[in-house]
Structures are given as C-alpha cells and as structure tokens.
Amino acid sequence: MRGITFVVTLALFLLGFYLMAVAFTTPDLEFLLFGGGLVAVCLAFFVPLQLSRD
C-alpha cells in the first residue's frame, strides 16, 4: 500500500509543478493552471498524512 501511495503522490506532486510552470506560458488560462497545480501539490502532501493516521 505504501508503494502505491508513494507513486500516486509523487505523480501528483510532479504534475502540480508542471501545471504551475505551464501557467506562465499560457496567456488565457494562467489562473486555472496555476491554481490546479497548487491544489495538486497540496493534495500530494495531504493524502499521505491522512492515510498514515492509523
């Protein structure tokens, strides 16, 4: 279970950084892309913390 959690949260973390970087090159959707990237990075930290509360 920990391995799957690690892979999913790492993917969310990297996707979030990618979305935040792409936001600077997209003229019309910068707010949505940056906000989506920020939410993805926050989820990447939040999900393992919630799953480790045994």
Rosetta blueprint (number, residue, H / E / L):
1 M L
2 R H
3 G H
4 I H
5 T H
6 F H
7 V H
8 V H
9 T H
10 L H
11 A H
12 L H
13 F H
14 L H
15 L H
16 G H
17 F H
18 Y H
19 L H
20 M H
21 A H
22 V H
23 A L
24 F L
25 T L
26 T L
27 P L
28 D L
29 L L
30 E H
31 F H
32 L H
33 L H
34 F H
35 G H
36 G H
37 G H
38 L H
39 V H
40 A H
41 V H
42 C H
43 L H
44 A H
45 F H
46 F H
47 V H
48 P H
49 L H
50 Q H
51 L H
52 S L
53 R L
54 D L
